[in-house]
Amino acid sequence: MIKTDILVIGGSAGGILTATTAKKVYADKKVVLVRKNKTVMVPCGIPYIFGTLKDTSKNRIPDAMLINAGVELLVDEIIKIDKENKIAILAENEEIAYDKLIIATGSLPIIPKFINGYDLNNVFAILKDEEYLNDILNKLVNMKDIVVIGGGFIGVEFAEQLKKDGKNVTIVEVAEKCLWQAFDNEICDIAEQEMKDNNIDVKSGIRVKSILGNDKVEEVELENGEKIKADAVILGMGVVPNSSIAKEVGIMVNEKGAIVVDEYMRTSEKDIFAVGDCAEKRCFFTNKNIPILLASTAAMEAKVAASNLYGLRYVRENKGIISAFSTKVFNKSFAAAGFTERRAKEEGFEVIIGKSTTMDKHPGSLPETSKLDLTLIFVKTSGVLIGAQISGGESVGEMINILSLAIQKGLTANELNTFQVATHPLLTASPVSYPINAAALDALINIK
């Protein structure tokens, strides 16, 4: 029998950071991480295997992160947990005795069994498995016409990368707009136009009726009767928590199958924690259960859990999910944090909007300068920031992180209006029109 102090099940972002943080915080404890796959993929990098990288090996998370931190890695599968005796049983019946257990088993792609033909050959769900992804990569080499079902981040990024690889790409989204969960219509329209300008056929506001073919996919039929030629279909319809091992041991899960956790990532069972996509997410503003499954969220949860395995050593609880996103579609970058205006109003907030349009370098005649559009969403009565959306150049990726922190700390329009910034012609927008300050001022004027 293997004995350890801390056992982590799952080797992606949440599991890795839980294990390495636990080893740093509790240096005298033995930490073992068990994962099923020989290699680990960078989750958010998977779409780029199919265009920019063209090689699954270039998208690996190196095991050196674990080894150098003093974490013991075991490539195997835990099939059962004996919670009373604190023993995890491996596939070959070997046992691991633990003191603290962290479940970080991630998520699984949604398989649309309600669509006829979902199980035809060359209909690909996206699993975080290098051998599986490499098989898809090899099969797509000789394919030309690809249909992507789902217009969220996964679907949009796959569509962009496959187009860059020279494919004929159609993206189908049942909602009114692609990326609608993260952005309001104005920025969704910019993203869709960027795809259309680069010859992706965007079909939003319509449902897939059937996937057609004999043995393998040949066409995708929409609910309006239109048929789209397809050599392959990519399923980008989102993911669901992979919580089966928790359910089997009697750990509480919610109605969506996510493991119920408290603000310190503790489950309903003593000495068992859960982090990442398999764990329940609560909205920062409403405390409602929300399906926001991100590697960056898993990283935050991992640090909270690992730091507090042996009592509340660091009182930094998980206060809820801000929902911070960023992506790049061809030459445009997009980022969001907090509520959209649409969602804020649905939740009953009366809001004031502040907007700013500027160039991300100054003067705007500098090379590689991009137009930057920023929208800030404030509560009308208090002026507190509850949402932000940006489109522009690559600088938006870090700007949204500033705004995510501002949301987390409850900063107001007045505070952001006088927010002190470092600026440089080659790196940032002008100090006289820095977008965060300018959008905050615009909101203050609108409040008055």
ZAMARGU-4260 file (C-alpha; in steps of 0.2 Angstrom, whole numbers, plus 5000, padded with zeros to 4 digits):
<rodrens>
0) 5000/5000/5000 | 5006/5018/4996 | 5004/5030/5010 | 5003/5049/5008 | 4997/5064/5017
5) 4989/5073/5003 | 4982/5064/4988 | 4976/5074/4972 | 4965/5065/4959 | 4967/5074/4942
10) 4982/5081/4933 | 4976/5096/4923 | 4977/5115/4929 | 4967/5113/4945 | 4976/5097/4951
15) 4993/5103/4946 | 4991/5119/4956 | 4983/5111/4971 | 4997/5098/4972 | 5011/5111/4970
20) 5004/5124/4981 | 5000/5111/4995 | 5019/5105/4994 | 5024/5124/4996 | 5012/5127/5010
25) 5015/5111/5019 | 5033/5107/5015 | 5034/5092/5027 | 5019/5083/5020 | 5020/5070/5006
30) 5010/5075/4991 | 5005/5062/4977 | 4995/5066/4961 | 4987/5053/4952 | 4981/5055/4934
35) 4975/5044/4920 | 4984/5051/4905 | 5002/5050/4901 | 5003/5068/4896 | 4993/5083/4900
40) 4986/5096/4888 | 4985/5114/4891 | 4966/5115/4891 | 4964/5132/4883 | 4978/5128/4870
45) 4968/5113/4862 | 4960/5123/4848 | 4977/5130/4843 | 4984/5112/4840 | 4973/5112/4824
50) 4980/5128/4816 | 4994/5137/4824 | 5004/5122/4832 | 4999/5107/4821 | 5007/5096/4834
55) 4999/5090/4850 | 5016/5088/4859 | 5018/5107/4858 | 5003/5109/4869 | 5009/5099/4884
60) 5010/5105/4902 | 5027/5099/4907 | 5028/5086/4922 | 5043/5096/4928 | 5031/5108/4937
65) 5026/5093/4948 | 5043/5085/4950 | 5053/5101/4954 | 5040/5105/4967 | 5043/5088/4976
70) 5026/5081/4971 | 5025/5062/4967 | 5017/5058/4950 | 5008/5042/4948 | 5000/5038/4930
75) 4985/5027/4934 | 4967/5028/4937 | 4958/5029/4954 | 4942/5019/4952 | 4935/5019/4970
80) 4937/5029/4986 | 4934/5021/5003 | 4930/5037/5013 | 4928/5029/5030 | 4946/5021/5029
85) 4953/5035/5019 | 4959/5023/5005 | 4959/5026/4986 | 4959/5010/4975 | 4968/5010/4959
90) 4963/5001/4943 | 4975/4987/4947 | 4969/4985/4965 | 4984/4994/4972 | 4979/5005/4986
95) 4984/5023/4992 | 4981/5028/5010 | 4978/5047/5012 | 4975/5060/5025 | 4968/5074/5014
100) 4960/5071/4997 | 4957/5083/4983 | 4946/5079/4968 | 4951/5088/4953 | 4944/5077/4939
105) 4939/5091/4928 | 4925/5090/4915 | 4918/5080/4900 | 4912/5087/4883 | 4893/5088/4880
110) 4888/5074/4868 | 4872/5080/4859 | 4863/5063/4859 | 4847/5073/4855 | 4854/5076/4838
115) 4852/5062/4825 | 4869/5056/4819 | 4879/5062/4834 | 4888/5046/4834 | 4893/5045/4815
120) 4912/5043/4811 | 4921/5060/4810 | 4910/5068/4823 | 4922/5074/4836 | 4920/5079/4854
125) 4935/5088/4861 | 4943/5077/4875 | 4958/5083/4884 | 4968/5067/4879 | 4983/5069/4868
130) 4982/5052/4859 | 4963/5056/4855 | 4967/5074/4849 | 4982/5068/4838 | 4970/5055/4830
135) 4958/5070/4826 | 4973/5080/4819 | 4978/5066/4807 | 4961/5063/4801 | 4958/5082/4797
140) 4973/5083/4786 | 4963/5077/4771 | 4947/5085/4775 | 4941/5101/4768 | 4923/5105/4774
145) 4921/5107/4793 | 4906/5111/4803 | 4908/5118/4821 | 4892/5116/4832 | 4893/5128/4846
150) 4897/5147/4846 | 4905/5149/4863 | 4924/5151/4866 | 4928/5133/4861 | 4918/5134/4845
155) 4924/5151/4839 | 4942/5147/4843 | 4941/5130/4834 | 4933/5139/4819 | 4946/5152/4818
160) 4961/5139/4819 | 4953/5127/4806 | 4950/5142/4794 | 4969/5147/4796 | 4973/5129/4792
165) 4964/5132/4775 | 4947/5123/4779 | 4930/5128/4773 | 4922/5132/4790 | 4904/5134/4795
170) 4900/5138/4813 | 4882/5135/4820 | 4876/5143/4836 | 4858/5140/4842 | 4858/5157/4852
175) 4855/5174/4844 | 4874/5177/4844 | 4890/5168/4845 | 4899/5172/4862 | 4883/5178/4869
180) 4886/5172/4887 | 4901/5183/4889 | 4897/5198/4879 | 4882/5210/4875 | 4876/5210/4857
185) 4888/5225/4852 | 4904/5215/4854 | 4896/5199/4849 | 4893/5208/4832 | 4911/5213/4831
190) 4917/5195/4834 | 4905/5188/4821 | 4910/5201/4808 | 4928/5197/4811 | 4924/5179/4807
195) 4914/5183/4792 | 4927/5195/4786 | 4939/5180/4786 | 4927/5169/4776 | 4919/5159/4790
200) 4901/5155/4787 | 4892/5161/4803 | 4875/5154/4806 | 4868/5160/4823 | 4851/5159/4830
205) 4847/5142/4822 | 4847/5124/4828 | 4856/5109/4820 | 4842/5096/4816 | 4852/5081/4811
210) 4870/5075/4806 | 4868/5065/4790 | 4878/5052/4782 | 4881/5033/4780 | 4894/5027/4793
215) 4903/5044/4792 | 4896/5062/4792 | 4892/5069/4775 | 4881/5084/4779 | 4873/5094/4793
220) 4855/5098/4792 | 4848/5114/4800 | 4831/5116/4807 | 4826/5127/4792 | 4830/5112/4780
225) 4847/5119/4774 | 4860/5106/4772 | 4879/5110/4774 | 4892/5099/4767 | 4903/5092/4780
230) 4918/5080/4780 | 4919/5082/4799 | 4909/5090/4813 | 4917/5098/4829 | 4906/5098/4844
235) 4910/5114/4854 | 4894/5114/4864 | 4902/5116/4881 | 4906/5104/4895 | 4899/5096/4911
240) 4907/5092/4927 | 4916/5075/4928 | 4910/5070/4946 | 4906/5052/4944 | 4919/5046/4957
245) 4912/5059/4970 | 4894/5053/4967 | 4899/5035/4969 | 4906/5038/4986 | 4891/5048/4992
250) 4898/5066/4991 | 4885/5079/4988 | 4883/5085/4971 | 4871/5099/4964 | 4857/5097/4951
255) 4870/5100/4937 | 4881/5086/4943 | 4895/5098/4951 | 4902/5093/4968 | 4895/5105/4981
260) 4909/5114/4990 | 4910/5128/5003 | 4920/5144/5002 | 4936/5134/5006 | 4932/5121/4993
265) 4928/5108/5006 | 4915/5095/5001 | 4901/5087/5011 | 4914/5074/5017 | 4927/5078/5030
270) 4945/5079/5023 | 4939/5078/5005 | 4940/5094/4994 | 4936/5098/4976 | 4943/5110/4964
275) 4941/5115/4945 | 4928/5110/4933 | 4921/5096/4944 | 4917/5108/4958 | 4902/5119/4960
280) 4903/5137/4955 | 4894/5152/4963 | 4891/5169/4956 | 4901/5183/4964 | 4886/5194/4963
285) 4871/5183/4967 | 4878/5167/4974 | 4868/5157/4962 | 4875/5141/4954 | 4883/5145/4937
290) 4892/5134/4925 | 4908/5144/4922 | 4922/5132/4919 | 4938/5140/4917 | 4957/5135/4920
295) 4959/5152/4928 | 4945/5149/4940 | 4952/5132/4944 | 4969/5140/4948 | 4961/5151/4961
300) 4951/5137/4969 | 4967/5126/4969 | 4976/5139/4979 | 4961/5142/4991 | 4960/5123/4994
305) 4978/5119/4996 | 4982/5133/5008 | 4968/5127/5020 | 4969/5108/5020 | 4975/5108/5038
310) 4963/5121/5046 | 4960/5138/5040 | 4978/5143/5039 | 4975/5157/5026 | 4958/5165/5028
315) 4955/5169/5009 | 4939/5160/5005 | 4932/5159/4987 | 4919/5173/4987 | 4912/5168/4970
320) 4916/5168/4952 | 4919/5184/4943 | 4918/5176/4926 | 4933/5183/4917 | 4936/5178/4899
325) 4948/5183/4885 | 4950/5176/4867 | 4957/5181/4850 | 4948/5179/4834 | 4960/5183/4819
330) 4965/5201/4821 | 4954/5206/4835 | 4955/5202/4854 | 4940/5201/4865 | 4939/5201/4884
335) 4925/5201/4897 | 4923/5201/4916 | 4908/5201/4927 | 4890/5204/4921 | 4885/5208/4904
340) 4872/5222/4903 | 4859/5209/4898 | 4862/5198/4913 | 4863/5212/4926 | 4846/5218/4921
345) 4839/5200/4922 | 4845/5199/4939 | 4837/5215/4944 | 4851/5228/4944 | 4848/5246/4938
350) 4864/5250/4928 | 4873/5264/4921 | 4885/5261/4906 | 4901/5270/4902 | 4910/5268/4886
355) 4927/5273/4878 | 4934/5271/4861 | 4952/5275/4858 | 4968/5268/4851 | 4979/5256/4861
360) 4995/5265/4857 | 4999/5284/4855 | 4999/5292/4843 | 4987/5281/4833 | 4999/5282/4818
365) 5011/5270/4827 | 5013/5252/4818 | 5002/5238/4824 | 4990/5250/4833 | 4972/5244/4836
370) 4956/5252/4839 | 4950/5248/4857 | 4932/5248/4863 | 4928/5247/4881 | 4911/5246/4890
375) 4910/5247/4909 | 4894/5242/4918 | 4890/5250/4935 | 4876/5249/4948 | 4867/5265/4946
380) 4864/5269/4964 | 4881/5265/4971 | 4892/5267/4956 | 4900/5250/4959 | 4908/5241/4944
385) 4899/5224/4940 | 4905/5221/4922 | 4917/5225/4908 | 4919/5221/4890 | 4933/5225/4878
390) 4937/5222/4860 | 4954/5228/4852 | 4972/5223/4851 | 4981/5210/4862 | 4982/5223/4877
395) 4964/5219/4881 | 4970/5202/4889 | 4979/5211/4903 | 4967/5226/4904 | 4952/5214/4908
400) 4963/5207/4923 | 4964/5224/4930 | 4945/5226/4928 | 4942/5209/4936 | 4951/5214/4951
405) 4942/5231/4952 | 4925/5221/4951 | 4931/5209/4965 | 4936/5224/4976 | 4920/5234/4973
410) 4928/5249/4965 | 4917/5263/4959 | 4916/5274/4944 | 4923/5288/4954 | 4938/5278/4959
415) 4941/5271/4942 | 4940/5289/4935 | 4955/5294/4945 | 4964/5277/4943 | 4982/5280/4941
420) 4991/5272/4926 | 5008/5270/4919 | 5007/5274/4900 | 5020/5273/4886 | 5017/5276/4867
425) 5022/5259/4862 | 5013/5250/4876 | 4997/5258/4880 | 4983/5270/4876 | 4986/5289/4879
430) 4986/5295/4897 | 4973/5309/4891 | 4961/5295/4885 | 4966/5280/4894 | 4950/5269/4892
435) 4947/5263/4910 | 4947/5281/4916 | 4937/5288/4901 | 4924/5275/4902 | 4922/5278/4921
440) 4920/5296/4918 | 4907/5293/4904 | 4897/5283/4917 | 4898/5297/4930 | 4892/5309/4917
445) 4877/5297/4913 | 4873/5295/4932 | 4871/5314/4934
</rodrens>
